[in-house]
Amino acid sequence: MNTFISHVAVYAIDLERSKDYYVKYFNAISNDKYTNTKGFSSYFITFSSGARLEIMSHTNLSIRSVKDMMNGWSHIAFSVGSKENVLKLTEQIISDGYELLSPPRETGDGYFESCVADPDGNRVEITI
C-alpha cells in the first residue's frame, strides 16, 4: 500500500484573509470557494510541490487562543530554497504586519529557519 498525506486542514476566522496569505507569500494556487448549506466553507490551496492545505471556516466556529508548547499540531513548514529566501520572505511577511514568532537563525538540528504567524496566529516556519 502506498500512502501519503493528501492534505492538512486548518480552520480560519477570516477565510479570505487566510487564503490570500498562503497564496501571496507561498505562491500557492487556490481552487474556487466551496460553501454548503450548513454554514461551512473552504478553499483548497495547492503548493508547487503538490502539497495541499484546506482552509476552512464555519458560521459556528469557536475561537481559541493559539499557544506555543501545547499538544496538537505545532506548525506548518515551507521550504523556500535558500537562506536569502528565508530572510527575504520573513522580512516581507513581518513588514506586512504579521507577527514574528522566531527570528531567522541556525537551529541546533541544522536548519536555517524563521517562524511567523499566519492571520490566525498559527505558527508558520520558513526554512531552506
C-alpha positions as CSV (number, residue, x, y, z in Angstrom):
1,M,0.0,0.0,0.0
2,N,1.4,3.4,-1.0
3,T,0.2,6.1,1.5
4,F,0.8,9.8,1.6
5,I,-0.7,12.8,3.2
6,S,-3.4,14.1,0.9
7,H,-3.8,17.4,2.7
8,V,-3.8,19.1,6.0
9,A,-6.7,21.3,7.2
10,V,-7.0,24.4,9.4
11,Y,-10.0,26.4,10.5
12,A,-9.7,30.2,9.9
13,I,-11.5,33.1,11.4
14,D,-11.3,35.1,8.2
15,L,-11.4,32.6,5.4
16,E,-10.5,35.1,2.6
17,R,-7.6,36.7,4.5
18,S,-6.1,33.3,5.3
19,K,-6.4,32.1,1.7
20,D,-4.8,35.3,0.5
21,Y,-1.9,34.9,3.0
22,Y,-0.9,31.4,1.7
23,V,-1.4,32.3,-1.9
24,K,0.6,35.6,-1.7
25,Y,3.5,34.5,0.4
26,F,3.9,30.9,-0.6
27,N,3.0,31.0,-4.3
28,A,0.0,28.7,-3.9
29,I,-3.0,28.3,-6.1
30,S,-6.5,28.3,-4.7
31,N,-9.5,26.5,-6.0
32,D,-12.9,28.1,-6.1
33,K,-14.6,28.6,-2.8
34,Y,-16.8,25.7,-1.6
35,T,-19.8,26.6,0.5
36,N,-22.6,24.3,1.8
37,T,-25.9,25.0,3.4
38,K,-24.7,24.0,6.9
39,G,-22.5,27.1,7.3
40,F,-19.3,25.5,6.2
41,S,-16.9,27.0,3.5
42,S,-13.4,26.2,2.4
43,Y,-10.6,26.6,-0.1
44,F,-8.0,24.0,-1.1
45,I,-4.7,25.7,-1.5
46,T,-2.1,23.8,-3.7
47,F,1.6,24.5,-3.5
48,S,4.2,23.8,-6.2
49,S,5.2,20.5,-4.6
50,G,1.7,19.2,-4.9
51,A,1.0,19.5,-1.1
52,R,-2.4,20.9,-0.3
53,L,-3.8,22.9,2.6
54,E,-7.5,23.1,3.2
55,I,-8.5,26.4,4.8
56,M,-12.0,26.1,6.4
57,S,-14.5,28.3,8.1
58,H,-17.9,27.8,9.7
59,T,-20.6,30.1,10.9
60,N,-20.5,28.4,14.3
61,L,-16.7,28.5,14.6
62,S,-15.4,28.6,18.1
63,I,-12.3,30.8,18.7
64,R,-9.4,29.5,20.8
65,S,-6.2,31.0,21.8
66,V,-3.2,29.8,19.9
67,K,-0.4,28.9,22.2
68,D,3.1,27.5,21.8
69,M,4.2,24.4,23.5
70,M,0.8,22.6,23.9
71,N,-0.5,19.4,22.5
72,G,-1.8,19.3,19.0
73,W,-0.3,20.4,15.7
74,S,2.6,22.7,16.2
75,H,3.3,24.3,12.9
76,I,3.4,24.1,9.1
77,A,6.9,24.5,7.5
78,F,7.7,25.8,4.0
79,S,11.0,25.3,2.2
80,V,11.9,28.3,0.2
81,G,15.2,27.0,-1.2
82,S,17.9,29.3,0.3
83,K,18.9,31.3,3.3
84,E,18.4,34.5,1.3
85,N,14.8,33.5,0.5
86,V,14.2,32.8,4.2
87,L,15.4,36.2,5.1
88,K,13.5,38.0,2.3
89,L,10.2,36.3,2.9
90,T,10.4,36.7,6.6
91,E,11.0,40.4,6.2
92,Q,8.1,40.7,3.7
93,I,5.7,39.0,6.0
94,I,6.6,41.0,9.1
95,S,6.7,44.3,7.2
96,D,3.1,43.5,6.1
97,G,2.1,43.4,9.8
98,Y,2.2,39.7,10.7
99,E,3.9,38.7,13.9
100,L,7.5,37.4,14.0
101,L,7.5,34.4,16.4
102,S,11.1,33.5,16.0
103,P,13.8,35.4,14.0
104,P,15.9,33.8,11.3
105,R,18.5,31.5,12.8
106,E,20.5,28.3,12.6
107,T,18.9,25.7,14.7
108,G,20.6,23.0,16.8
109,D,19.4,20.3,14.4
110,G,21.0,22.0,11.3
111,Y,18.1,24.0,9.9
112,F,18.1,27.7,9.0
113,E,14.6,29.0,9.7
114,S,12.3,31.7,11.0
115,C,8.8,31.4,12.3
116,V,6.0,33.8,11.6
117,A,2.3,33.9,12.4
118,D,-0.5,33.4,9.9
119,P,-3.6,35.5,10.2
120,D,-5.0,33.3,13.0
121,G,-1.7,33.2,14.9
122,N,-0.8,29.7,13.7
123,R,3.0,29.0,13.5
124,V,4.4,29.0,10.0
125,E,8.1,28.0,9.7
126,I,10.1,29.3,6.8
127,T,13.1,27.2,6.1
128,I,15.7,26.3,3.4
